[in-house]
């Protein structure tokens, strides 16, 4: 099991109630748990946005959309060379 580390961050006084409200709903009242959930959610969104940008760039460069099999082959190749 990983050991938690305490870090600090600030919120404005009028944001504290909002933070607690979402922590109550998503983190069962635990602000640390809410933050872990929020980071995981935004990290997934960030990866999706990056993937969308890469797809758009690939379409621009190739002038077409790759098939699913072409994408799988590229991923396999990239993982093999990593």
N, C-alpha and C positions, 0 to 999 in steps of 0.2 A: 504494500500500500504506500502511496506517495504521501509525503508530509506536506501539509498546507503551509503556506507562507503568507504572512500578513503584509499587505501593501496599503498605502493610504491614497485616498483621492477625496476631492472636495466637491460638495454640491452647494448651490445657493440655498438659503433658508427656505424659500418657497418651493424648492425642488425636493426637499427632504420628505415631505408628505407624499409626493408623487412616487418617489423611489420606494417608500415603504408600501404604498398601495400595490405597485407591480410586484414587489417582493412577496407580499402576502399572497397575491394571486398565483404567481408563477413559481415562487421559491418556498411556498408554505411558511411565509413569514421570515425566512432566512435570507438576508441580503446577499450573503456570500454565495448561497446556492443559486439565487436569481442571477447573480453576475456570471457564474459558471454557465448557466443556461443561455444567457444573453450572448456571451462570447462564442459559444458553440454555434448558436443560430447565425450570428453575424459573420463568423468565419465561413460557414457554409454558403452564405449569400455572397461573400467576397470571392470564394472559389468559383461560384456560378458566374458572377460578373466577369471574372478573368477568363473563364472558358468561353463565354459569349464573345468577348473581345477577340480571343484567338480564332474562334470560328469565323467571325466577320473578316478578320485579316486573311485567313486562309481562303475564304470565298473571293475576296478581292484579288489575291495573288493568282489563284487558279482559274478564276472566272466561272467556277461552278461549285456545287456542294459535293463533298465527299460522301460515298456510300458508307453504311455502318461497317461493312467489312473492311473498307479502306482505312477507316478510323481505327478499328481494332488492330489492323496490321501495323499502323503507325505507332500505336500505344505499345504493342508487343516489342516492336523494334526499339523504341525509346527506353523501355524498361530493361531490355537485354543489354543496352549500351550504357546503362546508368551505373 
